[in-house]
Amino acid sequence: YHNALNNFFFFFSDNLPDNTSIEQVRSVVVDKQGMIFAGTSEKGLFYTDPANAVFQQLVFKPYKKSISNPNRVVSLLCDKEGDIWLGTQSNGLMILDPKTKKIKTWFQPDAVGWQKIPDHTIWCMLVLNKNQILAGTLNNGLCIIDKQKGFIRTFKHAGNEKESPGLNNVRAFVKINDSLYCIGYERKGIQFLNIKTGIFKPIQNEALNKIWSEETILKCIFYHPPFLLIGTQGKGIIAYDQSSEKVFSITEEQGLPNNTIYGILEDRQGYFWLSSNKGLSRFLLPGDISIINRSYFNVFSA
């Protein structure tokens, strides 16, 4: 998207070399040199240097024969040293050198030694410090993984223990401050985690509890103080005001183009960009969230 010209440049099958594919993008990251990496559902990792018209497709072998699709890259992260972390669905976690395009480290459950991790699927990632990331997994809750030392610890659901994660399938999370994170589960709502103590606490809010009791499927979380903006499948955006503890719904009725929201990002001008089943939209959050209508949305679709 070119802000000054207010237009988009598209990468799709008709304007890419025959040996590359970018269809059904699951994740995107830009490295420290401005190069674009996109994880796809079936074709591995797409790389482009748009200024020099360089395009490359990186595909991966499975770490064991039973993995039917080793090329589903569902999460991407650029760390403080500039390396690219690739979270896959069923094929482990890889660290890529963005210059050579070679895999430096491959964490997976069948590895021997320090590259062994407890889960094969990494839904989401955040940088904790220079060497460590926080990773949300399919079956093993939250994991801390060190770049040089490997798996450090996990936060897992422990029966009825009140201070443990609500589920082990962690789909999204966001940093609130240096010690507090908001953790999102696909069908179990959200919790706060104090990363220093390892204690999880549910948000005691009647309106939120009612929403999660209706089998609401969480897709993403974004934090814009004091609001937690939660993208859902079919129920729009849930906005939770931490200050007032009030809950607001932003749906098609208020002007949202579609009630399934996969991702939320904020640009430097304060606009929120929302990805949905009906294209991309730009949203301006008003001072009074209760007055939202269609005038607060710009919708972009092919």
C-alpha positions in Angstrom: 0.0 0.0 0.0 1.4 3.4 -1.0 0.1 6.0 1.5 0.8 9.1 -0.7 -0.8 7.6 -3.8 -3.5 5.9 -1.8 -3.2 2.7 -3.9 -2.0 -0.9 -3.8 0.5 -3.0 -5.7 -0.6 -6.7 -5.9 1.4 -9.8 -5.9 -0.6 -12.7 -7.4 -0.2 -15.6 -9.8 -0.6 -13.5 -13.0 2.3 -11.1 -12.3 4.8 -13.5 -10.6 7.3 -16.0 -12.2 6.0 -19.4 -13.0 8.1 -21.1 -10.2 6.6 -18.9 -7.4 3.3 -18.9 -5.6 1.7 -16.6 -3.1 -1.9 -17.9 -3.0 -3.6 -18.2 0.3 -1.2 -16.2 2.5 -1.2 -17.2 6.2 1.4 -14.9 7.6 3.6 -12.0 6.5 6.7 -10.3 7.9 9.1 -7.6 6.7 12.8 -8.0 7.6 15.2 -5.3 8.7 16.2 -4.6 5.0 12.6 -4.2 3.9 12.3 -7.5 2.2 8.9 -9.3 2.3 8.4 -12.9 3.5 4.9 -14.5 3.2 4.0 -17.9 4.6 1.5 -19.8 2.4 -0.9 -22.7 3.1 0.7 -25.2 0.7 3.7 -23.6 -1.0 6.1 -22.8 1.8 7.7 -19.4 2.1 7.4 -16.7 -0.6 10.2 -14.1 -0.6 10.4 -10.9 -2.6 12.7 -7.9 -2.9 10.1 -5.7 -4.6 12.5 -2.8 -5.5 14.7 -5.2 -7.6 11.9 -7.5 -8.8 13.5 -10.5 -7.0 11.1 -13.4 -6.3 11.9 -16.8 -4.6 9.9 -19.7 -3.3 11.3 -21.8 -0.4 9.8 -25.2 0.3 10.6 -27.6 3.1 10.9 -31.3 3.7 8.9 -32.9 6.5 10.7 -33.9 9.6 8.9 -37.2 9.5 7.1 -39.1 6.7 3.6 -38.9 8.2 3.5 -35.1 7.7 1.3 -34.6 4.6 1.9 -30.9 4.2 5.3 -29.7 5.4 4.9 -26.3 3.7 2.1 -24.7 5.7 3.7 -21.6 7.3 1.2 -20.1 9.7 3.4 -17.6 11.7 6.4 -15.4 11.0 8.7 -13.3 13.1 11.8 -11.2 12.6 14.0 -11.2 15.7 16.3 -8.5 17.0 19.3 -9.9 15.1 17.3 -9.9 11.8 16.7 -13.7 11.5 13.3 -14.9 10.4 11.5 -17.5 12.5 9.0 -19.7 10.7 6.2 -21.4 12.6 4.5 -24.2 10.7 1.4 -26.3 11.1 2.8 -29.8 11.9 6.4 -29.3 10.7 8.0 -27.5 13.7 9.7 -24.2 14.0 12.6 -23.0 11.8 15.1 -20.1 11.9 16.0 -18.7 8.5 19.0 -16.6 7.6 17.4 -13.8 5.5 20.5 -13.3 3.4 21.4 -16.8 2.4 17.8 -18.1 2.6 19.1 -21.2 4.5 17.6 -22.8 7.5 20.0 -22.3 10.5 18.0 -24.1 13.1 15.1 -26.5 13.0 13.2 -27.1 16.3 10.8 -30.1 16.2 9.5 -32.8 18.6 11.7 -35.6 17.0 14.9 -33.6 17.2 17.8 -34.9 19.3 19.3 -32.5 21.9 18.7 -28.8 22.3 16.5 -28.5 19.1 13.8 -30.7 20.5 10.6 -28.8 21.4 7.2 -30.3 22.7 5.0 -29.3 19.8 5.0 -29.5 16.0 2.6 -26.5 15.4 3.4 -22.9 16.2 0.4 -20.7 15.8 1.8 -17.4 17.0 5.1 -15.8 18.2 6.4 -12.7 20.0 10.0 -11.6 20.8 10.7 -11.8 24.6 14.3 -10.6 24.5 17.4 -10.8 22.2 17.5 -14.6 22.2 14.1 -15.8 23.3 10.6 -15.9 21.9 7.2 -16.7 23.3 5.3 -19.3 21.1 1.7 -20.3 21.1 1.3 -24.0 20.2 -1.5 -26.4 19.2 -1.1 -28.9 22.0 1.3 -27.6 24.6 0.2 -24.1 25.6 2.8 -21.4 25.6 6.5 -22.2 25.2 9.6 -20.1 25.7 12.2 -21.0 23.2 15.8 -19.7 23.2 17.7 -19.2 20.0 20.9 -20.9 21.3 19.6 -23.1 24.1 16.3 -24.3 22.6 13.2 -25.1 24.7 13.2 -23.4 28.1 9.8 -24.0 29.6 6.1 -24.3 28.9 2.9 -22.9 30.4 0.3 -25.7 30.1 -3.3 -26.3 31.1 -3.3 -28.3 34.3 -6.8 -29.7 34.9 -8.8 -27.4 37.3 -5.8 -25.5 38.5 -7.0 -21.8 38.5 -3.7 -20.2 37.7 -2.8 -22.3 34.6 -3.8 -21.6 31.0 -7.4 -22.2 30.0 -6.5 -24.4 27.1 -3.3 -25.7 25.5 -4.3 -24.5 22.0 -3.0 -20.9 22.0 -4.1 -19.0 18.9 -3.0 -15.4 19.6 -1.5 -13.2 22.2 -0.4 -9.6 22.7 2.0 -7.8 25.1 0.3 -5.4 27.5 3.5 -4.3 29.4 6.9 -5.7 30.4 5.3 -8.4 32.7 1.7 -8.8 31.4 0.4 -10.5 28.3 -3.1 -11.2 27.1 -3.5 -14.8 25.8 -6.2 -15.9 23.4 -7.6 -19.4 23.0 -9.6 -20.4 19.9 -12.8 -21.3 21.9 -12.0 -20.4 25.5 -11.7 -16.6 25.5 -8.8 -14.7 26.9 -6.6 -14.6 30.1 -3.8 -12.4 31.4 -0.4 -14.0 32.0 2.2 -12.5 34.3 5.3 -13.7 32.5 7.5 -13.1 35.6 5.4 -15.2 38.0 3.9 -17.6 35.4 0.4 -17.0 36.9 -2.7 -16.9 34.6 -5.7 -14.9 35.5 -9.1 -14.9 33.8 -10.9 -11.6 33.1 -13.9 -11.6 35.4 -16.4 -9.8 33.2 -20.0 -10.8 32.7 -20.4 -9.5 29.2 -17.2 -11.2 28.0 -18.1 -14.5 29.7 -21.4 -14.5 27.9 -19.7 -14.0 24.6 -17.3 -16.9 25.2 -20.1 -19.1 26.4 -21.7 -18.8 22.9 -18.8 -20.7 21.3 -17.2 -17.6 19.9 -14.0 -18.5 17.9 -11.1 -16.1 18.5 -8.8 -15.2 15.5 -6.6 -12.4 16.7 -5.9 -9.9 19.4 -4.5 -6.3 19.3 -3.8 -4.0 22.2 -4.5 -0.2 21.8 -4.6 1.2 25.4 -7.1 0.9 27.0 -8.7 -1.4 24.5 -8.2 -5.0 23.7 -9.5 -5.5 20.2 -10.4 -9.2 19.6 -11.1 -10.4 16.0 -13.5 -13.3 15.8 -15.0 -15.7 13.3 -18.4 -14.5 12.5 -18.9 -12.1 15.3 -16.8 -9.1 14.3 -14.5 -7.3 16.7 -15.0 -7.5 20.5 -13.6 -4.3 22.1 -12.8 -4.6 25.8 -12.1 -1.4 27.6 -9.7 -2.2 30.5 -10.4 1.1 32.2 -14.1 1.0 32.4 -14.5 -2.8 32.0 -17.1 -2.2 29.3 -17.5 -4.5 26.3 -18.4 -3.2 22.8 -19.2 -5.2 19.6 -18.1 -3.8 16.2 -19.9 -5.7 13.5 -21.4 -5.3 10.0 -24.2 -3.4 11.7 -21.7 -0.7 12.6 -20.0 -0.7 9.2 -17.5 -3.5 9.4 -17.4 -5.1 5.9 -17.3 -8.6 7.3 -17.8 -10.3 10.7 -14.8 -12.6 10.4 -11.5 -10.7 11.2 -8.2 -12.6 10.8 -5.8 -9.8 11.7 -5.5 -6.3 13.1 -2.6 -3.9 12.7 -2.1 -0.2 13.5 -0.2 2.1 11.2 1.8 5.3 12.0 -1.3 7.5 11.4 -3.4 5.7 14.0 -5.5 3.7 11.5 -6.3 0.1 12.1 -6.1 -2.3 9.2 -8.4 -5.3 9.3 -8.2 -8.4 7.2 -11.5 -10.2 6.6 -13.4 -12.5 4.2 -14.4 -9.4 2.2 -11.0 -7.8 1.7 -9.0 -5.3 3.6 -10.4 -2.3 5.5 -9.0 0.7 7.3 -10.7 1.7 10.5 -10.4 4.9 12.6 -11.2 4.3 16.3 -13.3 7.3 17.5 -12.9 8.8 21.0 -16.4 7.5 21.8 -16.5 3.9 20.6 -20.3 3.7 21.0 -20.8 6.0 17.9 -19.0 3.9 15.3 -20.7 3.8 11.9 -19.8 3.2 8.3 -18.0 6.6 8.0 -15.2 5.2 10.2 -14.3 2.5 7.6 -12.6 2.5 4.2 -13.0 -0.8 2.4 -10.4 -2.1 -0.1 -11.2 -5.2 -2.1 -10.0 -6.7 -5.4 
